[in-house]
Amino acid sequence: MSKILALSFDCPSSPSILLKCPESSEQNQPYGRGFCWYNNEELSITVVKEAKFTSDSTFAVMQDFSKFHSSIFIGHIRGAAKRLVQKDTQPFSQTYAGRDWVFVHSGDLRSGYEQYIPIDKNSSFEPLGSTDSERMFCFILDKIKQIGARSLADVDRPTLYSWLTEINKLGTANIMLSDGTDMVVYHDANSFNPLYWLRSYPPHKVVHFEADSYTIDITSPFDIHHTFVLVSNDIITQTCITFSPSQMIVLRRGKITWNSLEHAELVVPNPEVSKRLSQEKIVEVPKYEIERGPAAAGLNKQIADYINVSQHKFFSVVHETKYSYDEAISLSKHLFNLHPQNDHIQNVLDYKLLISVPGYGEFFEDVFGNISAFYRINTSYNELIIRSESIVSIAENPSLMSETLHQRRDIPLVWLPSQRQMMSPYLLPPELPESELSELIEFAMSFVKRNDYDLMEALDDINQTIYRDFEYVPKATSLTTTPYQLYMTRRGVCQDFTNLFICLARLLNVPARYRAGYIYVGSDIENQIQSEASHAWVELYLPYIGWYGFDPTNGCIVKNEHIRVACGRNYIDAAPTSGTIYKGGGKESLDIYVKVKSLENYPIKHPA
């Protein structure tokens, strides 16, 4: 029985692949084995075939890393015919619309299939051999040309699926079809010769795959951090997923972009995160409240009088930070970024900043537009509690489908000199070794190429990939964890996911900044920790839209459940609390309590 296999990588890679000689090669068995790949970023294909099994037990298709470099690999073991000819050995290839197309098929069509998949005498595609597989390939290409499509991306997925299901009615069919960009995999309606798939992303639990028909090794140091999808007739690991009858998936650079089983769960959801770090307890805080300075004077207006209740959501936020020290402190200075943003989308209806130790403080607007508070303490203390209380209303963000965005929605983004000067702090990636930045650039460009250089599709893909492929693990990282370290370990928290997204966006010339705040997640989900701690996400500057939020921790666009507080180039610029101790201190302990509540019946007064 013939075997097919395929690999789709997020970036051009160089795995070691060997096709084995089947255990049985009697005269009644089909002959041949072959492999193909699209070298580097080209759309032309390289095909290696062997029409007859030799005495050598293996067929070393890919072992020279300098020659074999691609994001798509397709193999076939045992041909569709019993003749010892090269032209009947799979994979088959044809050239159309400036690119090479490749096709492999496992199965047999019934006698008389020719009348149902005819080859017109005026057709641009004609089989070289005599197999039903190659005839099927030419028939599909003819259909693609007839509708005016020049790539698989131009073909409506349900339409392509209908063609394959109709062909499948003529016999058995496991099919793989690629145009160098996308790869289509279809499984037989009666589960003939079962197909399996797995998607692996770093850090890989398995890098060596051993099957009866082939061996695949993903241990090249240049490929170890790449994501890939492997499809095969062999069960490789226990984590393989079995194709359903008549299931079709479309792969592009290590991602499943379409699945005929729309209700199927294609990814493993994020694991349950740890529970709250502290019990719900509000510490009584003496009310040493900072007086509002001139910069915050406008916040005392009766904003609520002008709010349309039906278009807003209302939340109360309590953020309490408690510092404890072994030795008394007699002099310290502090900076607090705890005041929510106040603008055309988010309105601060009430705000209090309470501090347990008396001192001198004032509000001011920092260089990032944050409403910050400076506080100086020259009174001795062993414990300091900072409590922020807010009530905010949030409207829905404007749609990203603005017509003006479509005028400049392709990567690379081009900025005017004045725009680039203003955005320069948000375009510089973190200072990392060149080798690490080079790998992150390759990772960032994989999203761009996978989405045909479309700005919004690429950004959404990054957002979803971080959410799906990176594990939320509290305390797995620290404030010094770099985007590259997260890229390697794939384990972290919202701050780390935000830093990685910022780095990737800036490498793509998209201005990005760090946003600290809170998120309301409701009371009916398990992951309550996000609503009981400060949250972080990335904001990207989009042409004719402005700053727009993406939350990679939750895989969503920022809407009116996200309460924005401070922003900056990185976490340090937007840290909720920071300070310097000049006298005393010793060992420090920190406790944080955050509570976000929805205010469904918040009383709003309207002007008479």
MILUM-425743 format. One record per residue (C-alpha): residue number from 1; x, y, z. Coordinates in steps of 0.05 Angstrom, whole numbers. Example, Ala and Ser with C-alpha at 12.3 -4.5 7.8 and 13.67 -1.06 7.14 Angstrom:
2
PT | pos | xx | yy | zz
PT | 1 | 246 | -90 | 156
PT | 2 | 273 | -21 | 143
//
This chain:
608
PT | pos | xx | yy | zz
PT | 1 | 0 | 0 | 0
PT | 2 | 27 | 68 | -19
PT | 3 | 47 | 118 | 34
PT | 4 | 48 | 194 | 30
PT | 5 | 78 | 246 | 76
PT | 6 | 85 | 321 | 77
PT | 7 | 119 | 374 | 120
PT | 8 | 99 | 448 | 123
PT | 9 | 148 | 494 | 161
PT | 10 | 137 | 566 | 183
PT | 11 | 206 | 584 | 155
PT | 12 | 252 | 551 | 103
PT | 13 | 284 | 492 | 139
PT | 14 | 332 | 435 | 126
PT | 15 | 307 | 371 | 160
PT | 16 | 342 | 305 | 147
PT | 17 | 293 | 258 | 111
PT | 18 | 304 | 187 | 89
PT | 19 | 254 | 143 | 52
PT | 20 | 261 | 70 | 70
PT | 21 | 253 | 8 | 27
PT | 22 | 187 | -26 | 47
PT | 23 | 193 | -93 | 81
PT | 24 | 158 | -127 | 23
PT | 25 | 175 | -112 | -50
PT | 26 | 147 | -171 | -87
PT | 27 | 128 | -166 | -160
PT | 28 | 54 | -154 | -143
PT | 29 | 72 | -91 | -104
PT | 30 | 74 | -22 | -135
PT | 31 | 142 | 7 | -147
PT | 32 | 177 | 73 | -137
PT | 33 | 187 | 128 | -87
PT | 34 | 199 | 201 | -94
PT | 35 | 206 | 267 | -58
PT | 36 | 200 | 341 | -76
PT | 37 | 211 | 409 | -45
PT | 38 | 207 | 483 | -64
PT | 39 | 279 | 505 | -54
PT | 40 | 287 | 568 | -11
PT | 41 | 234 | 620 | -28
PT | 42 | 225 | 599 | -101
PT | 43 | 161 | 573 | -133
PT | 44 | 199 | 523 | -176
PT | 45 | 202 | 452 | -151
PT | 46 | 257 | 400 | -145
PT | 47 | 235 | 328 | -153
PT | 48 | 277 | 266 | -136
PT | 49 | 249 | 199 | -159
PT | 50 | 269 | 126 | -159
PT | 51 | 226 | 83 | -204
PT | 52 | 250 | 16 | -175
PT | 53 | 271 | -1 | -105
PT | 54 | 346 | -15 | -103
PT | 55 | 383 | -61 | -57
PT | 56 | 399 | -1 | -13
PT | 57 | 351 | -2 | 47
PT | 58 | 344 | 74 | 48
PT | 59 | 336 | 130 | -2
PT | 60 | 372 | 191 | 27
PT | 61 | 330 | 246 | -1
PT | 62 | 353 | 304 | 42
PT | 63 | 417 | 305 | 83
PT | 64 | 457 | 361 | 52
PT | 65 | 434 | 424 | 89
PT | 66 | 467 | 469 | 37
PT | 67 | 422 | 444 | -18
PT | 68 | 356 | 425 | 13
PT | 69 | 323 | 487 | 43
PT | 70 | 247 | 495 | 39
PT | 71 | 183 | 505 | 77
PT | 72 | 146 | 450 | 39
PT | 73 | 167 | 377 | 31
PT | 74 | 123 | 323 | 0
PT | 75 | 141 | 249 | -7
PT | 76 | 109 | 186 | -36
PT | 77 | 129 | 113 | -26
PT | 78 | 104 | 59 | -75
PT | 79 | 78 | 85 | -141
PT | 80 | 9 | 81 | -171
PT | 81 | 29 | 33 | -226
PT | 82 | 69 | -32 | -229
PT | 83 | 113 | -10 | -287
PT | 84 | 186 | 7 | -276
PT | 85 | 182 | 76 | -308
PT | 86 | 200 | 144 | -281
PT | 87 | 140 | 180 | -311
PT | 88 | 91 | 138 | -270
PT | 89 | 129 | 150 | -205
PT | 90 | 101 | 202 | -157
PT | 91 | 104 | 260 | -141
PT | 92 | 77 | 291 | -205
PT | 93 | 90 | 363 | -224
PT | 94 | 62 | 413 | -274
PT | 95 | 77 | 486 | -289
PT | 96 | 21 | 537 | -290
PT | 97 | 15 | 612 | -276
PT | 98 | 89 | 622 | -264
PT | 99 | 96 | 568 | -211
PT | 100 | 106 | 493 | -205
PT | 101 | 49 | 452 | -177
PT | 102 | 58 | 384 | -145
PT | 103 | 10 | 327 | -132
PT | 104 | 12 | 260 | -96
PT | 105 | -44 | 209 | -90
PT | 106 | -53 | 146 | -49
PT | 107 | -110 | 102 | -73
PT | 108 | -142 | 74 | -137
PT | 109 | -200 | 97 | -180
PT | 110 | -249 | 47 | -208
PT | 111 | -250 | 24 | -280
PT | 112 | -282 | 75 | -326
PT | 113 | -261 | 135 | -285
PT | 114 | -235 | 170 | -349
PT | 115 | -305 | 191 | -371
PT | 116 | -316 | 228 | -306
PT | 117 | -249 | 264 | -305
PT | 118 | -238 | 277 | -379
PT | 119 | -177 | 311 | -408
PT | 120 | -199 | 358 | -463
PT | 121 | -157 | 357 | -526
PT | 122 | -148 | 433 | -519
PT | 123 | -128 | 427 | -446
PT | 124 | -62 | 459 | -424
PT | 125 | -48 | 398 | -380
PT | 126 | -36 | 328 | -405
PT | 127 | -8 | 268 | -367
PT | 128 | 61 | 242 | -384
PT | 129 | 46 | 174 | -354
PT | 130 | -13 | 127 | -352
PT | 131 | -35 | 131 | -280
PT | 132 | -103 | 153 | -253
PT | 133 | -65 | 197 | -204
PT | 134 | -32 | 241 | -257
PT | 135 | -97 | 245 | -296
PT | 136 | -132 | 268 | -233
PT | 137 | -78 | 321 | -224
PT | 138 | -87 | 348 | -294
PT | 139 | -162 | 349 | -286
PT | 140 | -157 | 391 | -222
PT | 141 | -108 | 440 | -253
PT | 142 | -155 | 448 | -313
PT | 143 | -212 | 465 | -266
PT | 144 | -168 | 516 | -230
PT | 145 | -150 | 549 | -296
PT | 146 | -223 | 550 | -320
PT | 147 | -245 | 593 | -261
PT | 148 | -187 | 641 | -274
PT | 149 | -148 | 624 | -211
PT | 150 | -72 | 628 | -214
PT | 151 | -57 | 600 | -145
PT | 152 | -90 | 557 | -92
PT | 153 | -103 | 621 | -53
PT | 154 | -148 | 643 | -110
PT | 155 | -192 | 581 | -106
PT | 156 | -251 | 583 | -59
PT | 157 | -238 | 530 | -6
PT | 158 | -308 | 499 | -8
PT | 159 | -304 | 496 | -84
PT | 160 | -238 | 459 | -82
PT | 161 | -266 | 413 | -28
PT | 162 | -326 | 397 | -72
PT | 163 | -280 | 378 | -130
PT | 164 | -240 | 330 | -87
PT | 165 | -302 | 298 | -56
PT | 166 | -331 | 286 | -126
PT | 167 | -266 | 253 | -149
PT | 168 | -266 | 211 | -86
PT | 169 | -333 | 181 | -108
PT | 170 | -295 | 146 | -165
PT | 171 | -252 | 105 | -117
PT | 172 | -203 | 114 | -60
PT | 173 | -165 | 179 | -52
PT | 174 | -116 | 209 | -4
PT | 175 | -91 | 272 | -39
PT | 176 | -37 | 325 | -29
PT | 177 | -34 | 385 | -75
PT | 178 | 13 | 446 | -69
PT | 179 | 30 | 508 | -110
PT | 180 | 91 | 527 | -70
PT | 181 | 53 | 571 | -22
PT | 182 | -6 | 530 | 4
PT | 183 | -13 | 456 | 12
PT | 184 | -80 | 419 | 9
PT | 185 | -88 | 352 | 43
PT | 186 | -151 | 311 | 32
PT | 187 | -169 | 245 | 66
PT | 188 | -210 | 189 | 35
PT | 189 | -285 | 188 | 50
PT | 190 | -281 | 115 | 75
PT | 191 | -217 | 126 | 114
PT | 192 | -177 | 84 | 64
PT | 193 | -104 | 82 | 86
PT | 194 | -115 | 127 | 147
PT | 195 | -80 | 195 | 150
PT | 196 | -52 | 228 | 212
PT | 197 | -25 | 297 | 227
PT | 198 | 11 | 333 | 283
PT | 199 | 32 | 405 | 293
PT | 200 | 95 | 416 | 332
PT | 201 | 123 | 482 | 358
PT | 202 | 184 | 498 | 401
PT | 203 | 207 | 473 | 448
PT | 204 | 196 | 408 | 410
PT | 205 | 183 | 346 | 453
PT | 206 | 201 | 301 | 394
PT | 207 | 253 | 319 | 340
PT | 208 | 265 | 249 | 311
PT | 209 | 207 | 212 | 277
PT | 210 | 216 | 139 | 259
PT | 211 | 163 | 105 | 215
PT | 212 | 162 | 41 | 173
PT | 213 | 171 | 80 | 109
PT | 214 | 214 | 139 | 128
PT | 215 | 256 | 174 | 180
PT | 216 | 252 | 249 | 194
PT | 217 | 302 | 286 | 238
PT | 218 | 291 | 359 | 259
PT | 219 | 356 | 370 | 297
PT | 220 | 390 | 422 | 254
PT | 221 | 410 | 480 | 300
PT | 222 | 381 | 527 | 248
PT | 223 | 312 | 494 | 250
PT | 224 | 302 | 475 | 322
PT | 225 | 258 | 536 | 336
PT | 226 | 213 | 528 | 276
PT | 227 | 140 | 507 | 277
PT | 228 | 117 | 453 | 230
PT | 229 | 59 | 408 | 211
PT | 230 | 72 | 335 | 192
PT | 231 | 21 | 294 | 154
PT | 232 | 31 | 220 | 142
PT | 233 | -2 | 152 | 134
PT | 234 | 40 | 127 | 192
PT | 235 | 27 | 139 | 266
PT | 236 | 90 | 174 | 288
PT | 237 | 76 | 193 | 360
PT | 238 | 18 | 185 | 408
PT | 239 | 1 | 258 | 398
PT | 240 | -18 | 247 | 325
PT | 241 | -89 | 267 | 306
PT | 242 | -128 | 222 | 259
PT | 243 | -160 | 253 | 198
PT | 244 | -236 | 245 | 194
PT | 245 | -268 | 216 | 132
PT | 246 | -271 | 268 | 75
PT | 247 | -233 | 318 | 117
PT | 248 | -192 | 370 | 80
PT | 249 | -142 | 418 | 111
PT | 250 | -101 | 474 | 79
PT | 251 | -31 | 487 | 106
PT | 252 | 11 | 549 | 98
PT | 253 | 79 | 556 | 131
PT | 254 | 66 | 512 | 192
PT | 255 | -6 | 535 | 203
PT | 256 | -73 | 503 | 187
PT | 257 | -109 | 560 | 151
PT | 258 | -173 | 521 | 133
PT | 259 | -207 | 458 | 158
PT | 260 | -269 | 427 | 128
PT | 261 | -289 | 406 | 199
PT | 262 | -307 | 477 | 221
PT | 263 | -325 | 454 | 290
PT | 264 | -260 | 417 | 301
PT | 265 | -211 | 442 | 354
PT | 266 | -146 | 449 | 316
PT | 267 | -102 | 472 | 373
PT | 268 | -90 | 451 | 444
PT | 269 | -119 | 506 | 489
PT | 270 | -76 | 542 | 539
PT | 271 | -69 | 500 | 603
PT | 272 | -103 | 520 | 666
PT | 273 | -62 | 573 | 701
PT | 274 | -47 | 574 | 775
PT | 275 | -99 | 600 | 823
PT | 276 | -100 | 668 | 857
PT | 277 | -37 | 686 | 895
PT | 278 | -75 | 715 | 954
PT | 279 | -144 | 712 | 987
PT | 280 | -193 | 767 | 974
PT | 281 | -179 | 816 | 1028
PT | 282 | -181 | 892 | 1028
PT | 283 | -133 | 924 | 1076
PT | 284 | -157 | 985 | 1112
PT | 285 | -114 | 1043 | 1087
PT | 286 | -108 | 1111 | 1121
PT | 287 | -130 | 1163 | 1071
PT | 288 | -67 | 1202 | 1054
PT | 289 | -93 | 1223 | 986
PT | 290 | -50 | 1260 | 935
PT | 291 | -80 | 1327 | 915
PT | 292 | -95 | 1333 | 841
PT | 293 | -48 | 1380 | 805
PT | 294 | -62 | 1425 | 745
PT | 295 | -49 | 1370 | 695
PT | 296 | -107 | 1329 | 723
PT | 297 | -155 | 1387 | 735
PT | 298 | -199 | 1370 | 676
PT | 299 | -214 | 1301 | 704
PT | 300 | -261 | 1329 | 757
PT | 301 | -314 | 1350 | 706
PT | 302 | -381 | 1317 | 705
PT | 303 | -362 | 1270 | 649
PT | 304 | -418 | 1222 | 666
PT | 305 | -470 | 1273 | 645
PT | 306 | -451 | 1263 | 572
PT | 307 | -444 | 1188 | 567
PT | 308 | -491 | 1145 | 525
PT | 309 | -502 | 1087 | 573
PT | 310 | -522 | 1038 | 518
PT | 311 | -454 | 1045 | 483
PT | 312 | -410 | 1039 | 545
PT | 313 | -389 | 987 | 596
PT | 314 | -375 | 1008 | 668
PT | 315 | -323 | 978 | 715
PT | 316 | -295 | 990 | 783
PT | 317 | -222 | 973 | 795
PT | 318 | -185 | 965 | 861
PT | 319 | -110 | 956 | 857
PT | 320 | -74 | 948 | 923
PT | 321 | 2 | 939 | 932
PT | 322 | 33 | 924 | 999
PT | 323 | 108 | 929 | 1012
PT | 324 | 137 | 901 | 1077
PT | 325 | 209 | 910 | 1101
PT | 326 | 252 | 879 | 1156
PT | 327 | 284 | 946 | 1172
PT | 328 | 249 | 1013 | 1179
PT | 329 | 254 | 1061 | 1120
PT | 330 | 263 | 1135 | 1136
PT | 331 | 268 | 1165 | 1066
PT | 332 | 241 | 1141 | 999
PT | 333 | 213 | 1168 | 933
PT | 334 | 160 | 1134 | 891
PT | 335 | 128 | 1138 | 822
PT | 336 | 58 | 1111 | 812
PT | 337 | 26 | 1096 | 744
PT | 338 | -43 | 1075 | 769
PT | 339 | -89 | 1127 | 740
PT | 340 | -131 | 1099 | 682
PT | 341 | -127 | 1133 | 615
PT | 342 | -179 | 1187 | 601
PT | 343 | -196 | 1199 | 528
PT | 344 | -251 | 1193 | 475
PT | 345 | -259 | 1118 | 487
PT | 346 | -246 | 1111 | 561
PT | 347 | -273 | 1159 | 614
PT | 348 | -251 | 1161 | 687
PT | 349 | -314 | 1175 | 727
PT | 350 | -281 | 1171 | 796
PT | 351 | -210 | 1160 | 821
PT | 352 | -175 | 1157 | 888
PT | 353 | -102 | 1143 | 904
PT | 354 | -94 | 1125 | 978
PT | 355 | -27 | 1116 | 1012
PT | 356 | -17 | 1088 | 1082
PT | 357 | 44 | 1130 | 1101
PT | 358 | 40 | 1206 | 1102
PT | 359 | 83 | 1244 | 1052
PT | 360 | 83 | 1296 | 997
PT | 361 | 57 | 1280 | 927
PT | 362 | 29 | 1310 | 863
PT | 363 | 0 | 1287 | 796
PT | 364 | 33 | 1303 | 730
PT | 365 | 31 | 1281 | 657
PT | 366 | 93 | 1243 | 636
PT | 367 | 125 | 1242 | 567
PT | 368 | 81 | 1183 | 546
PT | 369 | 17 | 1219 | 564
PT | 370 | 6 | 1178 | 628
PT | 371 | -25 | 1211 | 689
PT | 372 | 30 | 1194 | 739
PT | 373 | 39 | 1210 | 812
PT | 374 | 103 | 1228 | 847
PT | 375 | 106 | 1214 | 923
PT | 376 | 161 | 1229 | 973
PT | 377 | 162 | 1199 | 1043
PT | 378 | 208 | 1222 | 1099
PT | 379 | 169 | 1188 | 1155
PT | 380 | 195 | 1122 | 1184
PT | 381 | 155 | 1060 | 1163
PT | 382 | 162 | 984 | 1157
PT | 383 | 100 | 975 | 1114
PT | 384 | 74 | 1015 | 1055
PT | 385 | 6 | 1005 | 1023
PT | 386 | -15 | 1039 | 958
PT | 387 | -88 | 1032 | 940
PT | 388 | -118 | 1057 | 875
PT | 389 | -194 | 1059 | 866
PT | 390 | -225 | 1075 | 799
PT | 391 | -292 | 1076 | 763
PT | 392 | -287 | 1079 | 688
PT | 393 | -333 | 1075 | 627
PT | 394 | -308 | 1045 | 562
PT | 395 | -337 | 1050 | 492
PT | 396 | -325 | 1001 | 436
PT | 397 | -262 | 1013 | 396
PT | 398 | -271 | 1036 | 324
PT | 399 | -271 | 981 | 271
PT | 400 | -205 | 961 | 241
PT | 401 | -240 | 954 | 173
PT | 402 | -233 | 1028 | 158
PT | 403 | -230 | 1042 | 84
PT | 404 | -171 | 1088 | 94
PT | 405 | -131 | 1031 | 125
PT | 406 | -137 | 993 | 60
PT | 407 | -97 | 1047 | 24
PT | 408 | -35 | 1027 | 64
PT | 409 | -46 | 957 | 91
PT | 410 | 13 | 920 | 61
PT | 411 | 80 | 905 | 92
PT | 412 | 129 | 940 | 90
PT | 413 | 96 | 1002 | 119
PT | 414 | 126 | 1066 | 93
PT | 415 | 129 | 1126 | 140
PT | 416 | 140 | 1199 | 124
PT | 417 | 203 | 1230 | 155
PT | 418 | 163 | 1268 | 207
PT | 419 | 124 | 1206 | 225
PT | 420 | 187 | 1164 | 231
PT | 421 | 219 | 1216 | 276
PT | 422 | 159 | 1216 | 323
PT | 423 | 154 | 1140 | 322
PT | 424 | 227 | 1125 | 329
PT | 425 | 223 | 1103 | 402
PT | 426 | 170 | 1052 | 382
PT | 427 | 207 | 1025 | 322
PT | 428 | 272 | 1005 | 356
PT | 429 | 274 | 931 | 376
PT | 430 | 307 | 911 | 441
PT | 431 | 382 | 908 | 443
PT | 432 | 396 | 834 | 432
PT | 433 | 455 | 798 | 400
PT | 434 | 452 | 801 | 324
PT | 435 | 445 | 725 | 318
PT | 436 | 382 | 727 | 363
PT | 437 | 351 | 786 | 325
PT | 438 | 365 | 751 | 259
PT | 439 | 326 | 691 | 282
PT | 440 | 269 | 734 | 307
PT | 441 | 267 | 771 | 240
PT | 442 | 260 | 704 | 205
PT | 443 | 204 | 686 | 253
PT | 444 | 169 | 753 | 241
PT | 445 | 175 | 747 | 166
PT | 446 | 144 | 678 | 168
PT | 447 | 78 | 711 | 187
PT | 448 | 85 | 763 | 132
PT | 449 | 98 | 712 | 78
PT | 450 | 45 | 664 | 104
PT | 451 | -6 | 720 | 96
PT | 452 | 17 | 748 | 29
PT | 453 | 46 | 811 | 60
PT | 454 | -22 | 834 | 85
PT | 455 | -13 | 879 | 145
PT | 456 | -75 | 861 | 186
PT | 457 | -73 | 787 | 170
PT | 458 | -1 | 782 | 191
PT | 459 | -12 | 820 | 256
PT | 460 | -73 | 778 | 273
PT | 461 | -33 | 715 | 258
PT | 462 | 22 | 736 | 306
PT | 463 | -31 | 750 | 359
PT | 464 | -65 | 683 | 351
PT | 465 | 0 | 643 | 346
PT | 466 | 28 | 671 | 411
PT | 467 | -39 | 654 | 444
PT | 468 | -42 | 583 | 418
PT | 469 | 31 | 562 | 416
PT | 470 | 58 | 594 | 479
PT | 471 | 41 | 568 | 548
PT | 472 | 16 | 615 | 603
PT | 473 | 58 | 595 | 664
PT | 474 | 62 | 644 | 723
PT | 475 | 131 | 654 | 754
PT | 476 | 164 | 619 | 694
PT | 477 | 200 | 684 | 676
PT | 478 | 225 | 748 | 707
PT | 479 | 229 | 822 | 689
PT | 480 | 295 | 809 | 655
PT | 481 | 269 | 755 | 608
PT | 482 | 282 | 775 | 536
PT | 483 | 236 | 763 | 476
PT | 484 | 286 | 714 | 448
PT | 485 | 287 | 673 | 513
PT | 486 | 211 | 669 | 510
PT | 487 | 216 | 649 | 437
PT | 488 | 259 | 590 | 457
PT | 489 | 221 | 567 | 518
PT | 490 | 149 | 584 | 496
PT | 491 | 130 | 593 | 570
PT | 492 | 114 | 659 | 604
PT | 493 | 61 | 709 | 625
PT | 494 | 25 | 769 | 594
PT | 495 | 86 | 814 | 601
PT | 496 | 130 | 765 | 562
PT | 497 | 78 | 754 | 507
PT | 498 | 72 | 829 | 500
PT | 499 | 147 | 840 | 496
PT | 500 | 153 | 787 | 441
PT | 501 | 97 | 817 | 400
PT | 502 | 128 | 886 | 408
PT | 503 | 195 | 860 | 384
PT | 504 | 165 | 824 | 323
PT | 505 | 123 | 885 | 304
PT | 506 | 182 | 933 | 307
PT | 507 | 224 | 886 | 265
PT | 508 | 169 | 891 | 213
PT | 509 | 171 | 968 | 217
PT | 510 | 105 | 972 | 255
PT | 511 | 108 | 1020 | 314
PT | 512 | 92 | 983 | 378
PT | 513 | 85 | 1003 | 451
PT | 514 | 73 | 968 | 518
PT | 515 | 6 | 979 | 551
PT | 516 | -7 | 963 | 624
PT | 517 | -78 | 958 | 652
PT | 518 | -131 | 910 | 674
PT | 519 | -180 | 862 | 640
PT | 520 | -249 | 841 | 661
PT | 521 | -258 | 767 | 648
PT | 522 | -325 | 755 | 683
PT | 523 | -341 | 706 | 737
PT | 524 | -358 | 644 | 696
PT | 525 | -289 | 624 | 671
PT | 526 | -232 | 586 | 704
PT | 527 | -176 | 634 | 686
PT | 528 | -192 | 685 | 740
PT | 529 | -120 | 705 | 753
PT | 530 | -120 | 754 | 695
PT | 531 | -175 | 794 | 729
PT | 532 | -139 | 791 | 795
PT | 533 | -73 | 820 | 773
PT | 534 | -50 | 876 | 729
PT | 535 | -51 | 858 | 655
PT | 536 | -8 | 877 | 595
PT | 537 | -18 | 878 | 520
PT | 538 | 12 | 911 | 458
PT | 539 | -13 | 972 | 422
PT | 540 | 7 | 981 | 349
PT | 541 | 3 | 1046 | 310
PT | 542 | -37 | 1033 | 246
PT | 543 | -43 | 1083 | 189
PT | 544 | -106 | 1126 | 194
PT | 545 | -128 | 1086 | 255
PT | 546 | -79 | 1105 | 309
PT | 547 | -58 | 1063 | 368
PT | 548 | -96 | 998 | 370
PT | 549 | -91 | 942 | 421
PT | 550 | -76 | 868 | 411
PT | 551 | -78 | 820 | 470
PT | 552 | -34 | 759 | 454
PT | 553 | -47 | 728 | 523
PT | 554 | -120 | 719 | 504
PT | 555 | -113 | 719 | 428
PT | 556 | -161 | 777 | 418
PT | 557 | -167 | 849 | 396
PT | 558 | -171 | 897 | 455
PT | 559 | -244 | 917 | 465
PT | 560 | -284 | 947 | 522
PT | 561 | -265 | 895 | 573
PT | 562 | -193 | 922 | 574
PT | 563 | -181 | 980 | 622
PT | 564 | -121 | 1021 | 598
PT | 565 | -75 | 1052 | 649
PT | 566 | -3 | 1068 | 629
PT | 567 | 37 | 1059 | 566
PT | 568 | 110 | 1066 | 544
PT | 569 | 166 | 1035 | 504
PT | 570 | 169 | 976 | 552
PT | 571 | 148 | 952 | 621
PT | 572 | 194 | 1000 | 658
PT | 573 | 160 | 1060 | 627
PT | 574 | 91 | 1035 | 648
PT | 575 | 106 | 1000 | 714
PT | 576 | 48 | 1010 | 763
PT | 577 | 94 | 1025 | 822
PT | 578 | 168 | 1040 | 826
PT | 579 | 214 | 1077 | 873
PT | 580 | 280 | 1087 | 907
PT | 581 | 297 | 1074 | 980
PT | 582 | 350 | 1121 | 1008
PT | 583 | 353 | 1100 | 1081
PT | 584 | 336 | 1032 | 1112
PT | 585 | 298 | 975 | 1080
PT | 586 | 331 | 907 | 1084
PT | 587 | 292 | 847 | 1059
PT | 588 | 229 | 865 | 1021
PT | 589 | 164 | 826 | 1011
PT | 590 | 109 | 845 | 962
PT | 591 | 34 | 829 | 961
PT | 592 | -13 | 852 | 906
PT | 593 | -88 | 851 | 904
PT | 594 | -129 | 869 | 843
PT | 595 | -205 | 866 | 834
PT | 596 | -244 | 886 | 772
PT | 597 | -320 | 888 | 776
PT | 598 | -372 | 901 | 724
PT | 599 | -422 | 956 | 743
PT | 600 | -484 | 940 | 702
PT | 601 | -529 | 989 | 738
PT | 602 | -481 | 1046 | 749
PT | 603 | -522 | 1110 | 762
PT | 604 | -513 | 1160 | 706
PT | 605 | -541 | 1230 | 709
PT | 606 | -562 | 1263 | 645
PT | 607 | -567 | 1338 | 634
PT | 608 | -637 | 1366 | 638
//
